[in-house]
Amino acid sequence: RARSLIYSTALSPLAVAAAEDALRQIASQPQRRVALEQLARSTRRGLGIQVDPPEDSVPIIPVIVGEDARAVRFSQMLAGAGFYVPAIRPPTVPEGTARLRISLSALHQPTMLENLLRQFEALQLGPGYA
């Protein structure tokens, strides 16, 4: 009877149950969110990327590299070292602002991010390069 839902398909009970469980986990494990925010801050600091709070705790970190081909090449090099850091290029982003997208999760460990930062340094994408 809800006019805006007349031609909609309802979510499956499994999808609803999964969403409810995810919300329960988020509510019951705030330490995971805090740890993820700390990882995001330390990764940004390691890359020399400065943003104002609360953006500094966002777990998706763009590293602008400029040229499309450069972003693809760096992404492939990072993949070769075992890191999935996709290249994001136009038309998703404006011309000349191709970037690498680091997506962190609560399952990442500080040592993993230290290794990633070493790879960025080897690519000359650390402080002063990004």
N, C-alpha and C positions, 0 to 999 in steps of 0.2 A: 503493500500500500504506500510505500515511500516513493513518491513520484520520481525522484532522481535515481532510484535503483531499479526501476521497472525492467530495463533491458540489460541489467548487470548480472554477472555470474558471481555467485557467492564463493568465498574462499573455502577450500576443502577443510574438513575438520582437522586433518593432519597439519595443514599450514597454520591454522589458528592455534593448535596445541603447541607447535614449535615456537610461534611468536610469544605465547604466554610463558613458556619455559625460558626463553631468552630474556624476557623482561624480569622474571624471577631471579635469574642468575645475575643480571645487572644489579638488581637491588640488593642481593645478598653478598656480592663480592666487590664492594667499592674499592678495595685495595688494588684490583686489577686495573681499574680506570686511573687511579692515582699513579700506578707504576707506568702505565702507557703514557700519561701526560709527562712524567719525568723523562721517559725515553725520547719523546718528541722534543722536549726542551734541550736535552743534552745532544741530540743529533743535530738540531739547528745550530747550537753553539759550536759543535765540532765542524760544521760546514761554513761557519761564519755568517749565517743568515740571521738577521735580527728583525724581529717583528714584535709588536706590542702585545701584552697580555690582553685577552685570553687566547689570542691567535697562536701564541708561542707553544701552546699545549695541543694543538690540532695534529692528529697523527698522519696527515697527508702533507708531505713536504715537497713542493716543487723546486727544482733546481734549474734555473733558466740558463740554457747554454747557447741560445741564439739560432744558429743555422740548423735546418732540418737534418742534413746529412751528419752533422756533428753529433746531434742528439741520438740518432740511430746508431752511429758507430760506438758511442759511449755505452748505450744500452746493451749492445751486443757484447762489448768487452766485459761489462759487469755480469752479463749472463754467463759468459765463459768462466767467470770466477765464482759462479754459483749464486748470483743475486738477481732477482727479478725486479728490475727497475725500468719500466717501460718508457719509451720515448713518446712524448705527446707533441703532436705537430699540427700545423694548420690543416684543415679549417677549425680544429678544436680550440686552438689558441691563435692569437694574431700572428701574422707574418713576422719573422725575425725574433720570435720569442719561444721557439721550440724549447722544450724542457724535459727533464727526467723527473718522474713522479715516484717518490719514495712513499710507500704505504705501510705504516707500522701497525702491529697488532699487539695485544696483551701477551701473546705467546713468544714474542721476540725477547731475547735475552740481551743484556748490555754487551756481552762479548761479541754477539752477532753484529751489533751496530758498530762496535769498535773495528771489526774486520771490514765492514762496509766503508767506514770513514777512511781506513787505510787505502781501500781501492779508489775512493774518490781523490785522495791525495796523490796516488800514483797517476791518475788521469789529469792531475792538475786542476781538480775541481774542488779543492778545499778552500780554506779562508783566502780571500784575495783573488780567487779564480772564478767563483760562482757568480 
